[in-house]
Amino acid sequence: MSKPFRIVAATGIHKGDRDYQQDQVALLTHPRVNGCLLALVADGMGGRSGGRKASDQVMMTAQQLFERYDPDTDDAAPFLQHLVEEAHIVIRLTAVSAEQEPHSTIAAFLINPRGDCHWAHAGDSRIYHFREGRLVHRTSDHSYVQALVDRGELTEVEASNHPHSNILIGCLGMDSDPPVSTHLIAQLVPGDTLLACSDGVWHYFSPSELASVLDAQSPREASEFLVDQARRRARGGGDNLSLAIVRIEALADDRKAVPMQQLLGAKP
């Protein structure tokens, strides 16, 4: 980045209307290098202990590997690939002691000090990249309904309301190796916002709604609002939900907040 910038970030998590929390979310700052950040969301599945154990393993694996990551000498893409594969192996090894077979999604993005951003995901937890209030790119779910969308058999709107929208065709902990989709943002610029979230969040918002909220409010305000609004829209049937928001800001950024209810047309 040519201009001075700062990273502003926030996380949000709620168990929704479930009896227990299986989601995990983390923002990890590098222990030795300023401006190096790893954000993760993991949505665990497989019984009370199984799903939580799986998402915990994702977080612990990420923390251990990130401590050894050197942004000056290591390539971020292979690092993220290794993180996904290692977390998958650890979850498989712990499956014997779990109540049910543990699985987890992963959505992880890494920002290097020079401004490049890499991400990797498996499952249906998503990463979005917004610039100037518009969606630039998002992950494509490893799910049954996404496969139908890709084949032209469903629209995105139909997919979001499909009765089998929660069926995954790939994630961590399955018998087969997880699919790993990667993406590179060569250069982040001030105003860019990244959102990683579980399906308990993105299921309730269109990309344009997310863009409006994230563009107008701070990560902390947007995080709190999205969790609250997802809870309202779930109408008592909401899944666990978790999200991590990271915004790149110029040092002199005098953004004015916009009331959230105006953005979504939501009723108080």
C-alpha positions as CSV (number, residue, x, y, z in Angstrom):
1,M,0.0,0.0,0.0
2,S,1.4,3.4,-1.0
3,K,-0.5,5.4,1.7
4,P,-0.4,4.9,5.5
5,F,-3.2,2.6,6.7
6,R,-4.5,0.8,9.7
7,I,-6.4,-2.4,10.2
8,V,-9.6,-2.2,12.1
9,A,-11.3,-5.5,13.0
10,A,-14.0,-7.1,15.1
11,T,-15.6,-10.4,15.7
12,G,-19.1,-11.6,16.7
13,I,-20.4,-14.9,17.9
14,H,-23.8,-16.1,19.2
15,K,-25.2,-19.6,19.8
16,G,-28.4,-18.6,18.1
17,D,-31.3,-20.8,19.0
18,R,-29.2,-23.9,19.4
19,D,-28.6,-25.6,22.8
20,Y,-24.8,-25.3,22.5
21,Q,-22.2,-23.4,20.6
22,Q,-20.2,-25.2,17.9
23,D,-18.9,-22.1,16.0
24,Q,-15.5,-20.6,16.7
25,V,-14.0,-17.4,15.4
26,A,-10.6,-15.8,15.9
27,L,-8.5,-12.8,14.8
28,L,-4.8,-13.7,15.3
29,T,-2.2,-11.0,15.2
30,H,1.3,-12.2,14.3
31,P,3.5,-12.5,17.4
32,R,6.5,-10.9,15.8
33,V,5.4,-9.0,12.7
34,N,3.1,-5.9,12.8
35,G,0.5,-5.7,10.1
36,C,0.2,-9.5,9.7
37,L,-3.2,-10.9,10.6
38,L,-5.0,-14.2,10.3
39,A,-8.8,-14.3,10.6
40,L,-10.7,-17.6,10.9
41,V,-14.3,-18.9,11.2
42,A,-15.0,-22.6,11.9
43,D,-18.5,-24.1,12.0
44,G,-18.4,-27.4,13.9
45,M,-20.7,-30.3,13.3
46,G,-21.2,-33.6,14.9
47,G,-23.0,-33.6,18.3
48,R,-22.4,-31.4,21.2
49,S,-18.8,-32.4,21.9
50,G,-18.0,-33.5,18.4
51,G,-18.7,-30.3,16.6
52,R,-17.1,-28.1,19.2
53,K,-14.1,-30.3,19.4
54,A,-13.7,-30.0,15.6
55,S,-13.9,-26.2,15.6
56,D,-11.6,-26.0,18.6
57,Q,-9.0,-28.1,16.7
58,V,-9.2,-25.7,13.7
59,M,-8.4,-22.8,16.0
60,M,-5.6,-24.5,17.9
61,T,-4.0,-25.8,14.7
62,A,-4.2,-22.3,13.2
63,Q,-2.6,-20.6,16.2
64,Q,0.3,-23.1,16.3
65,L,1.1,-22.8,12.6
66,F,0.7,-19.1,12.5
67,E,3.2,-18.6,15.2
68,R,5.8,-20.3,12.9
69,Y,4.7,-18.4,9.8
70,D,7.2,-15.8,8.5
71,P,5.7,-13.3,6.0
72,D,9.2,-12.4,4.7
73,T,10.1,-15.9,3.7
74,D,7.0,-18.1,3.6
75,D,4.3,-18.2,0.9
76,A,0.9,-17.5,2.3
77,A,-1.0,-19.8,-0.2
78,P,0.9,-23.0,0.8
79,F,0.6,-22.0,4.4
80,L,-3.2,-21.8,4.2
81,Q,-3.3,-25.1,2.3
82,H,-1.2,-26.7,5.0
83,L,-3.4,-25.2,7.7
84,V,-6.5,-26.8,6.2
85,E,-4.9,-30.1,5.6
86,E,-3.4,-30.3,9.1
87,A,-6.6,-29.3,10.8
88,H,-8.4,-32.0,8.8
89,I,-5.9,-34.6,10.0
90,V,-6.2,-33.6,13.6
91,I,-10.0,-33.7,13.5
92,R,-9.9,-37.2,12.0
93,L,-7.5,-38.3,14.7
94,T,-9.8,-37.0,17.5
95,A,-13.0,-38.6,15.9
96,V,-12.5,-41.8,18.0
97,S,-13.3,-40.0,21.3
98,A,-16.1,-37.8,20.0
99,E,-19.8,-38.5,20.7
100,Q,-20.4,-38.3,16.9
101,E,-18.0,-38.0,14.0
102,P,-16.7,-34.5,14.2
103,H,-16.6,-32.2,11.2
104,S,-15.9,-28.5,10.6
105,T,-15.9,-25.8,8.0
106,I,-13.1,-23.4,7.7
107,A,-12.9,-19.9,6.2
108,A,-9.5,-18.2,6.7
109,F,-7.8,-15.2,5.3
110,L,-4.3,-13.9,5.9
111,I,-3.2,-10.3,5.4
112,N,0.6,-9.7,5.0
113,P,2.2,-6.4,5.9
114,R,2.9,-5.5,2.3
115,G,-0.9,-5.5,1.6
116,D,-1.5,-8.8,-0.2
117,C,-4.3,-11.0,1.1
118,H,-4.8,-14.7,0.7
119,W,-7.7,-16.9,1.6
120,A,-8.7,-20.5,1.8
121,H,-12.0,-22.2,2.7
122,A,-13.7,-25.6,2.9
123,G,-17.4,-26.1,3.5
124,D,-20.0,-23.4,3.5
125,S,-18.5,-20.8,5.8
126,R,-17.8,-17.8,3.5
127,I,-15.4,-15.0,2.9
128,Y,-16.5,-11.8,1.2
129,H,-14.4,-9.0,-0.2
130,F,-16.0,-5.5,-0.5
131,R,-14.5,-2.4,-2.2
132,E,-16.2,1.0,-2.4
133,G,-19.5,-0.5,-1.2
134,R,-19.6,-3.3,-3.7
135,L,-19.0,-7.0,-3.6
136,V,-15.8,-7.8,-5.5
137,H,-15.6,-11.5,-4.8
138,R,-16.8,-14.2,-2.4
139,T,-16.1,-17.9,-1.8
140,S,-18.2,-20.6,-3.5
141,D,-19.7,-23.1,-1.0
142,H,-18.8,-26.7,-1.1
143,S,-22.4,-27.7,-0.8
144,Y,-25.1,-29.7,-2.5
145,V,-27.2,-26.6,-3.5
146,Q,-24.1,-24.7,-4.7
147,A,-23.4,-27.6,-7.1
148,L,-27.0,-27.2,-8.4
149,V,-26.5,-23.5,-8.8
150,D,-23.2,-24.1,-10.7
151,R,-25.0,-26.5,-13.0
152,G,-27.8,-23.9,-13.7
153,E,-30.4,-26.0,-11.9
154,L,-31.1,-23.4,-9.2
155,T,-30.8,-19.7,-8.8
156,E,-29.0,-18.2,-5.8
157,V,-32.3,-17.1,-4.3
158,E,-33.8,-20.6,-4.7
159,A,-30.6,-22.2,-3.2
160,S,-30.9,-20.1,-0.1
161,N,-34.4,-21.5,0.6
162,H,-33.7,-25.0,-0.5
163,P,-34.6,-27.7,2.1
164,H,-31.2,-29.3,1.6
165,S,-29.2,-26.1,1.8
166,N,-27.2,-27.4,4.8
167,I,-25.8,-30.5,3.1
168,L,-22.1,-30.2,2.5
169,I,-20.1,-32.1,-0.1
170,G,-16.8,-31.2,1.5
171,C,-15.4,-30.0,4.8
172,L,-12.8,-31.0,7.4
173,G,-13.1,-34.3,9.1
174,M,-14.7,-36.3,6.3
175,D,-13.4,-39.6,5.1
176,S,-12.0,-38.0,1.9
177,D,-9.6,-35.1,1.8
178,P,-11.4,-31.7,2.0
179,P,-11.7,-29.5,-1.0
180,V,-9.7,-26.4,-0.6
181,S,-10.5,-23.3,-2.6
182,T,-8.1,-20.4,-2.5
183,H,-8.1,-16.8,-3.7
184,L,-5.6,-13.9,-3.9
185,I,-6.1,-10.2,-3.5
186,A,-2.9,-8.8,-4.8
187,Q,-3.2,-5.5,-3.1
188,L,-5.7,-4.3,-0.5
189,V,-6.5,-0.6,-0.5
190,P,-8.0,1.7,2.1
191,G,-11.8,1.1,2.2
192,D,-11.5,-2.6,1.5
193,T,-13.5,-4.8,3.9
194,L,-13.2,-8.5,4.4
195,L,-15.9,-10.6,6.1
196,A,-15.6,-14.2,7.1
197,C,-18.8,-15.8,8.5
198,S,-20.7,-19.0,9.1
199,D,-23.9,-19.8,7.3
200,G,-25.8,-18.7,10.4
201,V,-25.0,-15.2,9.3
202,W,-24.9,-15.1,5.5
203,H,-28.1,-17.0,5.1
204,Y,-30.1,-14.0,6.2
205,F,-28.5,-11.2,4.0
206,S,-28.1,-10.4,0.4
207,P,-24.6,-9.3,-0.8
208,S,-25.9,-5.8,-1.3
209,E,-27.2,-5.6,2.3
210,L,-23.9,-6.8,3.6
211,A,-22.0,-4.3,1.4
212,S,-24.2,-1.4,2.7
213,V,-23.7,-2.3,6.4
214,L,-20.0,-2.9,6.1
215,D,-19.4,0.3,4.1
216,A,-21.3,2.6,6.4
217,Q,-20.3,1.4,9.9
218,S,-17.2,0.4,11.8
219,P,-16.4,-3.3,12.1
220,R,-17.6,-3.4,15.7
221,E,-20.9,-1.7,14.9
222,A,-21.4,-3.8,11.8
223,S,-20.6,-7.0,13.8
224,E,-23.1,-6.2,16.5
225,F,-25.8,-5.2,14.0
226,L,-25.4,-8.2,11.8
227,V,-25.6,-10.6,14.7
228,D,-28.7,-8.9,16.1
229,Q,-30.4,-8.7,12.7
230,A,-29.7,-12.3,11.8
231,R,-31.3,-13.3,15.2
232,R,-34.4,-11.3,14.3
233,R,-34.7,-12.8,10.8
234,A,-34.2,-16.3,12.1
235,R,-37.5,-16.0,14.1
236,G,-36.5,-18.4,16.7
237,G,-34.9,-21.0,14.4
238,G,-31.4,-19.6,14.1
239,D,-28.2,-21.6,13.9
240,N,-24.9,-20.8,15.6
241,L,-23.5,-17.7,14.0
242,S,-20.0,-16.2,13.9
243,L,-18.2,-13.6,11.9
244,A,-15.0,-11.7,11.6
245,I,-14.8,-8.3,9.9
246,V,-11.5,-6.6,8.9
247,R,-11.4,-3.2,7.3
248,I,-8.4,-1.4,5.8
249,E,-8.6,2.3,6.6
250,A,-6.5,5.3,5.7
251,L,-5.1,6.9,8.9
252,A,-7.2,10.0,8.3
253,D,-10.6,8.4,7.7
254,D,-13.5,10.6,8.8
255,R,-16.3,8.3,7.9
256,K,-19.8,9.2,9.1
257,A,-22.0,6.5,10.5
258,V,-25.4,5.8,8.9
259,P,-28.2,4.4,11.1
260,M,-28.4,0.7,10.5
261,Q,-32.1,0.4,10.2
262,Q,-32.0,2.7,7.2
263,L,-29.6,0.4,5.4
264,L,-31.8,-2.7,5.5
265,G,-35.1,-1.1,5.8
266,A,-35.6,-3.1,9.0
267,K,-38.2,-2.3,11.6
268,P,-37.0,-1.6,15.1
